[in-house]
Amino acid sequence: MTTVSSTPTSPSKPAASAAPTPQPAMRLRELVFGAACAAAVRAAARLGVADALGESPASAAELAKAVNSEEQPLRRLLRALSCYGIFAETEDGKFVHTEMSRLLRDDDPNSLRYISLWCTEPWTWQAWPRLDDAVRSGGSVFHELFGKGFFDYLHQDAHESAHVFNRAMTTSSEQSARDVAELLDLTGVSVVADIGGGQGHVLASLLEKHPKVKGTLLDLPGVVERADPRLREGGSLGGRASIVPGDCREAIPVDADMYIIKNILEWDDDSTRRTLRNVVAAARPGARVVIIENLVDDTPSMKFTTAMDLLLLLNVGGAKHTKESLVSRMADAGLVLGEIRQVNPYLHAFECTVPA
């Protein structure tokens, strides 16, 4: 794709955030059109507008040529997005990047392009209007809509959506793995286990930072067969990593000094309880257990996490935790809670130990 760049000619218009706070009626009108904002972000991501825009202002005509679209509809799209701080329009009618629009670029190290696509996949537009049904019943509406469970639908009927899901989860995991590796103190730890750790990005980040530590990745067979190449035989960390196929809800055949459980306690209470009890059963007394989750309370990102919570209700009947609900599940499993720390604005780490 061609990157459009031109010589700056005028300063940007004042940011929309400088405007007075909207009155309640106007704010509600804006909120009920939230689908238009999400659709606009999706369109920009699919068109590749952020990748086409370079470091200098570019006109809608130049960008339209680069992304193979019509000029006037693209101008309308960019004008709508600039109201939310995604791109900005200059005084002479050209467009420039903002901090948020850069996150839609594929080459940005913190790119949210695939996460933006994942949250606006075609099936979501069919599921969201049924939220009232999910609230009434307390369960997923997915089977009724598509005739099968969420993951079966993804992998059997929606291959492009499954690809987007995998890319989004990989991106999210890689980004949060760096934060987790910075947060955790592995003093006294010889072996760390990533339970339900997906492709093992957290484990790989920890092993890279701590060259004397060994690690084990446990997840379902179909997941670990796509493990991070660094952890596989012949990979840069392969000599210190073990990959174990298994279901943490059934058993955890892993001996470690520290167990990490990240973003897997959100499907249902039964799965959560079984997983935590299996960790306690597998671990030796004094072993550390670090549980990392999004919370729907007491967090800087509640608008994001509560939205994810509702999406989980719709598609799998799951739920994000409050701090209280997660602490309660840990106590039920017999874990002794220590410090609770913020990993980043979206994640909290609960540090526990296995009692004697």
N, C-alpha and C positions, 0 to 999 in steps of 0.2 A: 504494500500500500504506500502511495506517495505521501510524504509528510509535507504539509503546506507551511511555508514560512514567508513572511513579508516584513518590510521595514516598519517599525512602530511609527505612528503619525500623531497620536493623541493619547492622553491619559484615559484610564478606564473610568466609566461612570461610577458614582458613589455606590457603595455596596447596599444591597437591599436591607441589610441588618440595621442601617442607620435610621430607617423609617420608624415611626411610632409603633408601639405594640398594637396589633389589631384589636378592635372591639370583639366581644364574645361572639356576636352573630357572624362577623366576617371570619373569625378564626374557625368557627364550626363549618362555614361554607368551604373554607380551604381544606379542612380535614375530610369532608365527605367526598372531595375530589382527589383524595389521596391516591386512588388508582391511576389517575392521569399522571401524577408525578412518578409513580413506580413504572408505568408504561413508558414514560419519556426516558427514564434512566435505562430501561431495557433496550429501547430503540437505539439510543446512543451507543450502548455497548455492542449491540449486534452490527450496527453500521460501522463501528470502528472510528467514530469521530475523534475521540481522545487521542488515538494513535496517529490520526492524520494531521492533527493540529500540532505545529511545532512550537518553538519558543517565542515567536513573534506573532503579532496579531494577523489574522487571516479573515477574509470576507466569506460570507455564506456561499458565494459563487465558487470561490476557490476550494472550499471544503466540500461542496456538493460534487465538484468534478473529481476530487480525490476519493470520495466514498461511493461514487456512482449513484447519486440521488438527484432529485429536483431541488433547485435553489430555494424557492419560496417556502416549501414545506420544511426544509432543513432549517431555514431562518426561524420559522415559528417554533420548531422543536428546541433550538438553542435559546430562544427568548424565554420559553417556559422554564427550561432548566436553570437559566441564569437567575430566575427569581428565587431559587433555592440555594444559590451559591455554587452551582455546578456549571462551570464556564462563566465568563463575564463579558459583557458587551462594552466596547469602547465608545467614545463620543462620536466617532465617525462611522459607527455601525459595524465594526469588525469584532471578532471574538478572540479571547485569550483564555489561557488556562487559569484555574483556581486550584487551591489545595485539594478540593474534592474531585474536580474533573481529572486531575492527574491520576487519581486512584482507579480510574477506568482504563488506564493504559495497560497493555499487556506487559510492558517492560518495567513498570514501577515495582520496586521491591516489596511494597505493601499493597499491591494491586488487589482491588475488590471486584474486578470485572466479572469473574466467574461466580462469585458470591452474589453479585447483583443479578446475574442471569438466573442463578438457581432459585432465588427468592421470587422470581417472576416467571417461572416456567409455565407452559400452557395449562397444566393440571391445576395450578394454584388458582387460576381464574375461575375454574369450575368448583373448587372446594370452598373458597372464602364465602360465597353467598350462602353456604349451608352452615355457617358458624352457629346460628341460633339453634339448629338441630343438634349440633354437637354439644352445645351448652345444656340443652334439655336432657339429652341422653347421657352425657358424660363420657361419650366414646367417639371413636373415629367415624367419619362419614365416608371414608375412602372406598370400602368394599361395596357399599351401596351405589356409589357413583361409577365405579370401574369394574365391579364384579370380581375383584381379587384384592389381596393385601398390597400395601404401598410398595414394598421392595419387589414383590413378584411383578407388579405392574411396570415398575421402572425397568427391570432387566428383561422382561418378556415383550413388552409392548411399546416402550418409550426409550429406545436405545440412545437417541440424542440427549434426552433428559438425563439418562443414567451417566452419560459422558460428562455432562455439565456438573452433575452431582459429585462425581469423582474428582473433577478438577477443583471444584469449590472446596470440598473437604480437604484435599491435599494442600491447597493454598492456605486455608485457615489453620490447618495443623502445623504447617511449616512456620507460619508467622508466630503462632502461640508457643511453639517449641522453643524458639529463641528466648521468649520471655520466661518460660518455665526454667530453662537451663540457667538463666541469670539469677533467678530467685532462690533455687534450692541449694542448700548447703549439704554436700555429700561427705562431710567429715566423718570418718569412721565407717563409711559404706564401701564394701568390697564388691557387692553384687546388687544391682538395681533391676527391678522387674517392671515392665510396662504392661499392665493387664488390660486387655481389650484395646491395645494401643494402635490399632489400624496398621498402617505401613511402617510405624516405628520412628516417626520424625522426632518425637520427644526423646526417645531412647538414644537415637543417633546424636542429637545435640548434646545430651549429657555425656555420652562416651567421648565425644570430641573435646569437650571442655575438661574432662577428668580422665587422663590417659591411663591411670592405674585401675580404673573401675571396669568390671565386666557387667554385661547386661543380658536380659532375657526378654524377648517379645512374645506375648501370648495373644492370639486372636483366632478367629474362625479360619479353617483351612483355606477357603477361597480368598480371604483377606491377606493372610501372611504370605501367600504365594506371590503377591505383588509388593513385598516388603521393600523398603528403601534399599537401593543397590549397595549402599555403604555397609549394611548389616549382613548381606549375603556372603556366602563363601567366595573368597577372592576379592571382596570389597575392602575398602580402607579400614573398616571396623570389624570385618568378618571374624578375625582371630579372637575378638573379645565378646562376640555376640552369639547368642543362641536363639533360634527361632522355633517356637513351640506351637503347633496347631492345636486349638482346643476352644472350648466354650466356658468362659469364666462363670456362667450361671450353673454349670454342672460340676466343675471341679477346677482347682488351680494347682496343678502338679509342678510347682515352682518354689525353690528355696532361695530366698533373697534377704538382704538386710533392709532394703526399702522397696515398697510396692507403690506404684503410681497408678491411680485410677482416674482417668480424665474423660469427662463428657460421655459416660456410658450409663449413668444412673438416672436416666430420664425417660425410660420406656414405660415401666410400670412398677408398682411397689413390690410385687413378687420378685421380679428380676433384680431389683435393687437389694432386697433383703438377702436373696440367695448369693449374690455376688459378694456382698460384704461378709457374710458368714463363711463363705468359702475362703476368703482371704485370711480371716482369723484362724480357720482350721489349718491352713497351709503354713502360716507364718510361725516362726519360733517366738517365744516370749521376748518382748523388748524390741521386736522389729518395728520399723517405722512404716506407716501407711499414709500416703499423701493423696487426698481426694480433691480433684480440681473440677469445678463446675461453674456454669453460668448461674446467677441467682436472679430471682424476680423481685428481690427487695434489697435495700441497703447497698445499692450499686450505682455508679455513675451512668450506667447504660440501660436503665430500666425500660425506656421506650423500645430499645432493640430486644432485650431479653424477654419482655412480656409479649412482644410480637412473635418471637420464636416459640414461646410457650403456647400461644394459641395455634400456631401452625402445627406443633406437635400434637395437640388435641385433635386437630382435623385429620392429619394423615396417618398417625399410628395410635392415637389415643393416649399419648404420653404426656409428660408435664415436666417443666423446669422446677427446681426446688427453691423454696425460701431457705434462709439460713436456719430457721427453727426446724423445718422438716428434715433437712439434711443432718443436722446435729442429732435429731431424734433417731434417725435410721442408724447412725453410727453407734449411739448408745445401745440400741436394741441388739446390734451385732456384737457388742462387748468391747468395742474400741474405746480407748481413753483419749479424749480430745485435748489437744494442746493449743497451739497458736493458729489463728485464722488470719491469712494475709491476702492482700490483693495482688494478683499476678499482673493484671492490666485492667483497663476499665471494664472488660467483659468477663473476667474470670477471677474466682477466689480459690485459694488453696487452703484446705483444712488439714493440718498436720496432726496425726494421731499415732498412738503406739498400741501394740498388742500386749495386753497384760499377762502376768505370769499365770 
